[in-house]
Amino acid sequence: MEYLKSAAEASLEIPQDVTDSVRDIVDTVRADGDDGVRALTRRFDDVERQDLRVSAGEIEAAADSLTDAERRTIDNTVENVRAFHEAQREHLDGFEREFADGVTLGTRLVPVETAGVYVPGGRKPLVAAPAMTIVPAVIAGVDRVVACAPPQADGSVQPAQLYAMDRAGADEIYVAGGAQAIAAMAYGTETVPSVDKVTGPGNVFVIEAKRQVFGHVGIDFLAGPTEVLIVADETADPELVATDLLAQAEHDPRSRVALVATDRATAEATVAALERQLPDLRTEDVARESWADNGEVVLAADRAEAAAVANDWAPEHLQVMTDDPRALLDDLHNYGSLFLGHHAPVVFGDKAVGTNHTLPTLEVAKYSGGINVTTYLKVLTHQELTAGGADGIAPWAAKICEIEGTHAHQLSAERRITTDDGRALARDLDLDVAGGVDLDGD
């Protein structure tokens, strides 16, 4: 393995000044409610808005401000995302089974009751973002989906985002941005309801706010700037590879982009193509800084080494631009979303095809996936035992309690021992059990 271009190391560590600032914001919202959100909106967005909730009239006006083509495009993304996540939900189910005589165990998948979704603004308000976070919650069966988005200069939500939030199925939409939006959804204000789980991407202040409210509410995961790693061989078109790298680089100067090539000529040609394409980008300044600071090019000896590099990187987006991309499928296991082949760029997953683009970054993919229907589902277990089933398991449970020294637990178990077989097993385990209560009257 040879590094043709190295990048600075990145991490999810939050600067102390951001942590302190977010703590002040969260405390303000908890103490002052709506007034705190309004004051923070004036301070950070230079916007004065009395009503935090977006009205039906504002949603209608946002829809009217879009062209027919714009509405159809947003609707297409929402419907594709809905179709994918509906299919995902259909393949998730609980179970119930009798594991022993009289011992029935099972699992239910139950949605959280309320979810709060943050839709970020930033340099380029992402129009596909509402579909990615709201639709899975709706498909999961969440009773109440609350959405927050930052205001524009006139105090309104960006029209395309507002239309997308409504079409995706948000029950209520509020104008609040950054850490104050996360705090409002976590703790509630006079207007914004508190929720059970907060999801959605955002800047470093949003990330830190999610970290600080975690425990009081659930969150999806913590994520940093976007990233892509492309595995390419000699069959890849360097011009296309360069374009796909720049598509992620333009998001943010901190975006991370990497090429892992098994062919030196392809790697060198891609770097040259990228440098040629940069001046033609309207987002050149951002993309160039991202490439300069965070771009990485690795020459791998073979496909196995390329897969090993990709798994170690654990990228948000992983593109495989090789002659036989599925040949690597079983070897790749750390990624947010996988894009197979020369015709599956990240932009399709990000914007239109239907899979989710809210994904883990900075190696979080080593232990977590992105937002999906299960993000809003709780996996709950249950058990039902007959008297006979209890009699069979009680001595084992009682013995564990004796070893632990949890005496009341031990008695709770022992009092379910009601048969000679149960008492014999208890004696075999060196338990001194006189007998339990015959609940069935047998």
HELIX and SHEET records of a PDB file:
HELIX    1   1 GLN A   16  ASP A   45  1                                  30    
HELIX    2   2 ALA A   56  SER A   65  1                                  10    
HELIX    3   3 ASP A   68  GLU A   90  1                                  23    
HELIX    4   4 ALA A  129  ALA A  140  1                                  12    
HELIX    5   5 PRO A  159  ALA A  168  1                                  10    
HELIX    6   6 GLY A  178  TYR A  187  1                                  10    
HELIX    7   7 VAL A  204  VAL A  213  1                                  10    
HELIX    8   8 PRO A  238  ALA A  249  1                                  12    
HELIX    9   9 ARG A  264  GLN A  277  1                                  14    
HELIX   10  10 LEU A  278  ASP A  280  5                                   3    
HELIX   11  11 GLU A  284  ASN A  294  1                                  11    
HELIX   12  12 ARG A  303  TRP A  313  1                                  11    
HELIX   13  13 PRO A  325  ASP A  331  5                                   7    
HELIX   14  14 VAL A  346  LYS A  351  1                                   6    
HELIX   15  15 VAL A  364  LYS A  366  5                                   3    
HELIX   16  16 VAL A  373  TYR A  376  5                                   4    
HELIX   17  17 ALA A  387  GLU A  404  1                                  18    
HELIX   18  18 HIS A  407  GLU A  414  1                                   8    
HELIX   19  19 ASP A  420  ASP A  428  1                                   9    
SHEET    1   A 6 GLU A   2  LYS A   5  0                                        
SHEET    2   A 6 GLY A 295  LEU A 299 -1                                        
SHEET    3   A 6 ARG A 256  ALA A 261  1                                        
SHEET    4   A 6 GLU A 227  ALA A 232  1                                        
SHEET    5   A 6 HIS A 317  MET A 321  1                                        
SHEET    6   A 6 SER A 337  LEU A 340  1                                        
SHEET    1   B 3 PHE A  95  ALA A 100  0                                        
SHEET    2   B 3 VAL A 103  PRO A 111 -1                                        
SHEET    3   B 3 LEU A 377  LEU A 385 -1                                        
SHEET    1   C 5 GLU A 172  VAL A 175  0                                        
SHEET    2   C 5 ARG A 144  ALA A 149  1                                        
SHEET    3   C 5 THR A 114  TYR A 118  1                                        
SHEET    4   C 5 LYS A 197  THR A 199  1                                        
SHEET    5   C 5 GLY A 218  ILE A 219  1                                        
END                                                                             
